[in-house]
Amino acid sequence: MTEARREKITIGAKKKTAFVCSGGGTKAGAFHLGVALALQEQGFRFLGGTINSAQAKASPGPMDISVYVGSSAGSIITSFLAAGYSLDNIFNSFLSRAPSDPKDAIPRVLSSITYPKMFKIRPELAKEQLSQLLFLRHLLSDLLRGNWGALLRLNWIKISGIFSVEGIEQYLSKEVLPSNRFEDYLADLFIVATQLNHSRKVVFGKYRYQPPPHDLFCQYDNGVTVSEACAASIALPFVFAPYSIKNEKSNKIYYIDGEIRDTLSTHVAVDAGADLIISSYTHQPYHFQKAIGSLTEMGLPSILVQSIYLVIEQKINNHIHNKKIHKNAIDAVYHYCKQAKVSDHHVQRICEILETELHHKQNIDVIYIHPQPDDTQMFFGEHFSLSPKKLSEVVKSGFRAAIDVLKKYDFEDRKEHDLPPIVSKIA
């Protein structure tokens, strides 16, 4: 056994695997697709399709990803996967070309999203003066080029958002989803949004869990459609107007982007019973490179993006660090009890109490995948570009980042069942 082999982290046999995808525009969607392609190459499979499809079976097998948690752009990718589209079909949809994989759970081409579908002018704005419409056209052009500083010119327009997410909702409900009901899918799909008029995260899906003890301001809702949930999750403030969904009392509840309150929603996967969680996120701050220079030379948009990414990175690092502290604390108590010859019954009970109080389960493994610090295209790339060439490059970035992380692990499920890798086509 080589030294490199001994240093690998062993992931034991697992009962349920989850794929958690964060937001960040079309750039994030392409990155998540690259991560998914790397997972597929390592032997993972994506459970998708409806309960009445040919793929329906009693329970997921080893290396099957059967839980999807999506927020903002991540909600679109996870919905594609839960619906049963193959990675080949999704990738070719990004490139606006016909799929070549005959094994799709859905025997149809995944319709490509377009700018008119993604950026639908709100009806009330369309009635305004021509000068305002011209302003919006120039603003859209700036945003597509990554010039977020153009948003600073909005202070004289008192609107709740420039565009509507209705176009994306209709794209999903009419062109993409074989069913618009969460409960009709084989996999457990969860979509995260933020309630505008409340400090509450809302998780849409097929279940209505009780508020988790670690976050009493998190609510599960099983009363909406998949397309509505995605529309609510991607309603990024300033760019998109808040999206309204009627509750059981027919009152309109407004939602905004699912990334606003929490960046990572791995706890949703834990609530769903997953014991292996693969989390993909794209918020990677810029690290100085001599060939590029200082962000002070790039203007306000780059500085704003860096500031946002630094805040998000700190939240993520704190989350990961706290989880490590909790794991180490429980491990330390466990080993001390064993050395002190405490009975197995009491050791188990003590560890269960610690897990409950610290909101941490020892049998759960989480793998985090994000862009490498030297991957500057993920920082400077356009957030809403639909250019096949640019999206293809981002897919490759996600693939490379995932391979770099996954090579550090040995998965017992893969060795036990001798699962061969599936070669991914990302070129």
RAVENFEN-V219101 format. One record per residue. SS is DSSP state (a for helix, b for strand, c for the rest). OMEGA is omega in whole degrees, -180 to 180 (* if undefined). D_CENTER is the distance of its C-alpha to the mean C-alpha in whole Angstrom. Layout:
ss=SS omega=OMEGA d_center=D_CENTER
ss=SS omega=OMEGA d_center=D_CENTER
//
This chain:
ss=c omega=-178 d_center=36
ss=c omega=178 d_center=35
ss=a omega=180 d_center=34
ss=a omega=-180 d_center=31
ss=a omega=-179 d_center=30
ss=a omega=-177 d_center=32
ss=c omega=-179 d_center=29
ss=c omega=178 d_center=26
ss=b omega=-179 d_center=24
ss=b omega=175 d_center=25
ss=b omega=-177 d_center=22
ss=c omega=180 d_center=24
ss=c omega=-176 d_center=24
ss=c omega=180 d_center=21
ss=c omega=-176 d_center=21
ss=c omega=-178 d_center=18
ss=b omega=-178 d_center=15
ss=b omega=175 d_center=11
ss=b omega=-177 d_center=8
ss=b omega=-176 d_center=5
ss=b omega=-179 d_center=1
ss=c omega=-177 d_center=3
ss=c omega=-180 d_center=6
ss=c omega=178 d_center=9
ss=a omega=-180 d_center=11
ss=a omega=177 d_center=12
ss=a omega=178 d_center=12
ss=a omega=179 d_center=8
ss=a omega=179 d_center=8
ss=a omega=179 d_center=11
ss=a omega=179 d_center=10
ss=a omega=178 d_center=7
ss=a omega=177 d_center=10
ss=a omega=177 d_center=13
ss=a omega=-180 d_center=11
ss=a omega=178 d_center=11
ss=a omega=177 d_center=15
ss=a omega=178 d_center=16
ss=a omega=179 d_center=15
ss=a omega=180 d_center=17
ss=a omega=179 d_center=20
ss=c omega=176 d_center=20
ss=c omega=177 d_center=20
ss=c omega=176 d_center=17
ss=b omega=-177 d_center=17
ss=b omega=180 d_center=15
ss=c omega=-179 d_center=16
ss=c omega=-179 d_center=16
ss=c omega=-179 d_center=19
ss=b omega=-179 d_center=21
ss=c omega=179 d_center=23
ss=c omega=-178 d_center=26
ss=c omega=180 d_center=25
ss=c omega=-178 d_center=27
ss=c omega=-177 d_center=24
ss=c omega=178 d_center=24
ss=c omega=-172 d_center=26
ss=c omega=-177 d_center=27
ss=c omega=179 d_center=24
ss=c omega=178 d_center=21
ss=c omega=178 d_center=23
ss=c omega=180 d_center=22
ss=c omega=175 d_center=19
ss=b omega=173 d_center=18
ss=b omega=-173 d_center=14
ss=b omega=176 d_center=15
ss=b omega=178 d_center=12
ss=b omega=177 d_center=8
ss=b omega=-177 d_center=6
ss=b omega=177 d_center=4
ss=b omega=-180 d_center=5
ss=c omega=-180 d_center=7
ss=a omega=179 d_center=7
ss=a omega=179 d_center=3
ss=a omega=180 d_center=6
ss=a omega=-179 d_center=9
ss=a omega=-179 d_center=8
ss=a omega=177 d_center=7
ss=a omega=175 d_center=10
ss=a omega=-177 d_center=12
ss=a omega=179 d_center=12
ss=a omega=-180 d_center=13
ss=a omega=176 d_center=16
ss=c omega=177 d_center=17
ss=c omega=178 d_center=17
ss=c omega=178 d_center=17
ss=a omega=178 d_center=15
ss=a omega=180 d_center=19
ss=a omega=180 d_center=19
ss=a omega=-178 d_center=15
ss=a omega=180 d_center=17
ss=a omega=174 d_center=20
ss=a omega=177 d_center=19
ss=a omega=-177 d_center=17
ss=c omega=179 d_center=21
ss=c omega=177 d_center=22
ss=c omega=-175 d_center=24
ss=c omega=179 d_center=25
ss=c omega=180 d_center=23
ss=c omega=-177 d_center=26
ss=c omega=-179 d_center=24
ss=c omega=-174 d_center=26
ss=c omega=-180 d_center=24
ss=c omega=172 d_center=22
ss=c omega=178 d_center=22
ss=c omega=-176 d_center=22
ss=c omega=178 d_center=25
ss=c omega=-180 d_center=24
ss=c omega=175 d_center=23
ss=c omega=-179 d_center=19
ss=c omega=-180 d_center=20
ss=c omega=174 d_center=19
ss=c omega=-178 d_center=18
ss=c omega=179 d_center=21
ss=a omega=178 d_center=21
ss=a omega=178 d_center=23
ss=a omega=-175 d_center=21
ss=a omega=-178 d_center=18
ss=c omega=179 d_center=21
ss=b omega=-180 d_center=23
ss=b omega=180 d_center=26
ss=c omega=-176 d_center=26
ss=a omega=-178 d_center=30
ss=a omega=178 d_center=31
ss=a omega=-179 d_center=31
ss=a omega=-179 d_center=32
ss=c omega=-177 d_center=36
ss=c omega=-176 d_center=36
ss=c omega=-178 d_center=38
ss=a omega=-179 d_center=38
ss=a omega=180 d_center=38
ss=a omega=178 d_center=34
ss=a omega=176 d_center=33
ss=a omega=177 d_center=34
ss=a omega=-179 d_center=32
ss=a omega=179 d_center=29
ss=a omega=178 d_center=29
ss=a omega=179 d_center=30
ss=a omega=179 d_center=27
ss=a omega=179 d_center=25
ss=a omega=179 d_center=26
ss=a omega=-178 d_center=26
ss=a omega=180 d_center=22
ss=a omega=177 d_center=21
ss=c omega=179 d_center=23
ss=c omega=-180 d_center=21
ss=c omega=-178 d_center=24
ss=a omega=177 d_center=22
ss=a omega=178 d_center=26
ss=a omega=179 d_center=27
ss=a omega=-179 d_center=25
ss=a omega=180 d_center=28
ss=a omega=-176 d_center=30
ss=a omega=-172 d_center=29
ss=a omega=-179 d_center=31
ss=a omega=178 d_center=34
ss=c omega=-178 d_center=32
ss=c omega=179 d_center=31
ss=c omega=-179 d_center=28
ss=c omega=178 d_center=25
ss=c omega=-177 d_center=23
ss=c omega=-175 d_center=24
ss=b omega=176 d_center=22
ss=b omega=176 d_center=21
ss=c omega=-180 d_center=18
ss=a omega=180 d_center=21
ss=a omega=179 d_center=21
ss=a omega=178 d_center=17
ss=a omega=180 d_center=18
ss=a omega=177 d_center=21
ss=a omega=-180 d_center=19
ss=a omega=-174 d_center=17
ss=a omega=-174 d_center=20
ss=a omega=-172 d_center=23
ss=a omega=-169 d_center=21
ss=a omega=-167 d_center=18
ss=c omega=175 d_center=18
ss=c omega=173 d_center=21
ss=c omega=180 d_center=21
ss=c omega=-179 d_center=19
ss=c omega=179 d_center=20
ss=a omega=-173 d_center=17
ss=a omega=-179 d_center=20
ss=a omega=-176 d_center=21
ss=b omega=178 d_center=18
ss=c omega=-178 d_center=19
ss=c omega=173 d_center=15
ss=b omega=-179 d_center=14
ss=b omega=178 d_center=11
ss=b omega=179 d_center=10
ss=b omega=-174 d_center=9
ss=b omega=175 d_center=9
ss=b omega=179 d_center=12
ss=b omega=179 d_center=15
ss=b omega=-173 d_center=18
ss=c omega=-174 d_center=20
ss=c omega=-179 d_center=24
ss=c omega=177 d_center=23
ss=c omega=-172 d_center=21
ss=b omega=168 d_center=19
ss=b omega=178 d_center=15
ss=b omega=-180 d_center=15
ss=b omega=179 d_center=13
ss=b omega=179 d_center=14
ss=c omega=-178 d_center=15
ss=c omega=-177 d_center=18
ss=c omega=175 d_center=19
ss=c omega=179 d_center=21
ss=c omega=171 d_center=20
ss=c omega=178 d_center=23
ss=c omega=180 d_center=21
ss=c omega=-176 d_center=20
ss=c omega=-178 d_center=23
ss=c omega=-179 d_center=21
ss=c omega=-178 d_center=19
ss=c omega=178 d_center=22
ss=c omega=174 d_center=20
ss=b omega=-176 d_center=17
ss=b omega=175 d_center=18
ss=b omega=-177 d_center=17
ss=b omega=180 d_center=19
ss=c omega=-174 d_center=19
ss=c omega=-179 d_center=21
ss=c omega=178 d_center=19
ss=c omega=-180 d_center=18
ss=a omega=-178 d_center=15
ss=a omega=176 d_center=16
ss=a omega=180 d_center=17
ss=a omega=179 d_center=14
ss=a omega=179 d_center=12
ss=a omega=178 d_center=14
ss=a omega=-174 d_center=14
ss=a omega=-176 d_center=11
ss=c omega=-176 d_center=11
ss=c omega=-178 d_center=15
ss=c omega=-179 d_center=15
ss=c omega=-178 d_center=18
ss=c omega=-179 d_center=21
ss=c omega=-180 d_center=19
ss=b omega=175 d_center=19
ss=c omega=175 d_center=21
ss=c omega=-178 d_center=20
ss=b omega=-177 d_center=19
ss=b omega=175 d_center=22
ss=b omega=180 d_center=22
ss=b omega=178 d_center=25
ss=c omega=-177 d_center=25
ss=c omega=179 d_center=28
ss=c omega=180 d_center=30
ss=c omega=174 d_center=30
ss=c omega=179 d_center=29
ss=b omega=175 d_center=26
ss=b omega=-177 d_center=23
ss=b omega=-177 d_center=21
ss=b omega=175 d_center=17
ss=b omega=-174 d_center=16
ss=c omega=-178 d_center=12
ss=c omega=-179 d_center=10
ss=c omega=-173 d_center=9
ss=c omega=-175 d_center=13
ss=c omega=180 d_center=14
ss=c omega=178 d_center=12
ss=c omega=178 d_center=9
ss=c omega=179 d_center=8
ss=c omega=-180 d_center=9
ss=a omega=-179 d_center=10
ss=a omega=178 d_center=13
ss=a omega=177 d_center=12
ss=a omega=177 d_center=12
ss=a omega=178 d_center=15
ss=a omega=-179 d_center=16
ss=c omega=176 d_center=16
ss=c omega=179 d_center=18
ss=c omega=176 d_center=16
ss=c omega=167 d_center=18
ss=b omega=-176 d_center=15
ss=b omega=177 d_center=12
ss=b omega=-174 d_center=10
ss=b omega=-179 d_center=7
ss=b omega=177 d_center=6
ss=c omega=-169 d_center=7
ss=c omega=-175 d_center=9
ss=c omega=-179 d_center=12
ss=c omega=179 d_center=15
ss=c omega=178 d_center=18
ss=c omega=173 d_center=21
ss=c omega=-172 d_center=23
ss=c omega=174 d_center=27
ss=b omega=-174 d_center=28
ss=c omega=-178 d_center=32
ss=c omega=-178 d_center=31
ss=c omega=179 d_center=29
ss=b omega=-177 d_center=31
ss=c omega=177 d_center=30
ss=a omega=177 d_center=27
ss=a omega=179 d_center=31
ss=a omega=-176 d_center=32
ss=c omega=180 d_center=29
ss=c omega=-175 d_center=29
ss=a omega=-179 d_center=27
ss=a omega=-179 d_center=24
ss=a omega=179 d_center=23
ss=a omega=178 d_center=24
ss=a omega=179 d_center=22
ss=a omega=179 d_center=19
ss=a omega=-179 d_center=20
ss=a omega=179 d_center=21
ss=a omega=-178 d_center=18
ss=a omega=178 d_center=16
ss=a omega=178 d_center=19
ss=a omega=-179 d_center=18
ss=a omega=180 d_center=14
ss=a omega=-180 d_center=15
ss=a omega=178 d_center=18
ss=a omega=-180 d_center=16
ss=a omega=-180 d_center=14
ss=a omega=177 d_center=17
ss=a omega=179 d_center=19
ss=a omega=-178 d_center=16
ss=a omega=-179 d_center=17
ss=a omega=-180 d_center=20
ss=a omega=178 d_center=21
ss=a omega=178 d_center=20
ss=a omega=178 d_center=22
ss=a omega=-179 d_center=25
ss=a omega=179 d_center=24
ss=a omega=-179 d_center=24
ss=a omega=180 d_center=27
ss=a omega=-180 d_center=29
ss=a omega=178 d_center=29
ss=a omega=-179 d_center=30
ss=a omega=179 d_center=33
ss=a omega=-180 d_center=34
ss=a omega=-178 d_center=34
ss=a omega=177 d_center=36
ss=a omega=180 d_center=39
ss=a omega=179 d_center=39
ss=a omega=179 d_center=40
ss=a omega=180 d_center=42
ss=c omega=177 d_center=44
ss=c omega=173 d_center=44
ss=c omega=-177 d_center=43
ss=c omega=-179 d_center=43
ss=a omega=180 d_center=40
ss=a omega=-178 d_center=39
ss=a omega=177 d_center=39
ss=a omega=180 d_center=37
ss=a omega=-178 d_center=34
ss=a omega=179 d_center=35
ss=a omega=180 d_center=35
ss=a omega=178 d_center=31
ss=a omega=178 d_center=30
ss=a omega=179 d_center=31
ss=a omega=179 d_center=29
ss=a omega=180 d_center=26
ss=a omega=-177 d_center=27
ss=a omega=-179 d_center=28
ss=a omega=-179 d_center=25
ss=c omega=-179 d_center=22
ss=c omega=179 d_center=21
ss=c omega=-174 d_center=22
ss=c omega=-175 d_center=24
ss=c omega=-177 d_center=23
ss=c omega=175 d_center=19
ss=b omega=179 d_center=17
ss=b omega=177 d_center=14
ss=b omega=-179 d_center=13
ss=b omega=-180 d_center=12
ss=b omega=-179 d_center=11
ss=c omega=-179 d_center=11
ss=c omega=176 d_center=14
ss=c omega=-179 d_center=17
ss=c omega=-179 d_center=20
ss=c omega=179 d_center=22
ss=c omega=-173 d_center=19
ss=c omega=-180 d_center=21
ss=a omega=178 d_center=19
ss=a omega=176 d_center=16
ss=a omega=-174 d_center=17
ss=a omega=-178 d_center=20
ss=c omega=-179 d_center=18
ss=c omega=-177 d_center=18
ss=c omega=-174 d_center=15
ss=c omega=-180 d_center=16
ss=c omega=173 d_center=18
ss=c omega=178 d_center=18
ss=c omega=180 d_center=21
ss=a omega=-179 d_center=21
ss=a omega=-178 d_center=22
ss=a omega=179 d_center=20
ss=a omega=179 d_center=17
ss=a omega=179 d_center=18
ss=a omega=179 d_center=19
ss=a omega=176 d_center=15
ss=a omega=179 d_center=14
ss=a omega=177 d_center=17
ss=a omega=178 d_center=16
ss=a omega=179 d_center=13
ss=a omega=-179 d_center=15
ss=a omega=-180 d_center=18
ss=a omega=-179 d_center=15
ss=a omega=179 d_center=14
ss=a omega=180 d_center=18
ss=a omega=180 d_center=19
ss=a omega=-174 d_center=17
ss=a omega=-180 d_center=18
ss=c omega=178 d_center=21
ss=c omega=-173 d_center=22
ss=b omega=167 d_center=22
ss=b omega=-179 d_center=24
ss=b omega=-178 d_center=23
ss=a omega=-179 d_center=25
ss=a omega=-179 d_center=24
ss=a omega=-180 d_center=24
ss=a omega=-176 d_center=28
ss=a omega=-177 d_center=29
ss=a omega=175 d_center=28
ss=c omega=-177 d_center=29
ss=c omega=-180 d_center=26
ss=c omega=177 d_center=26
ss=c omega=177 d_center=24
ss=c omega=-176 d_center=23
ss=c omega=-178 d_center=23
ss=c omega=179 d_center=21
ss=c omega=-180 d_center=22
ss=c omega=-180 d_center=20
ss=c omega=* d_center=23
//
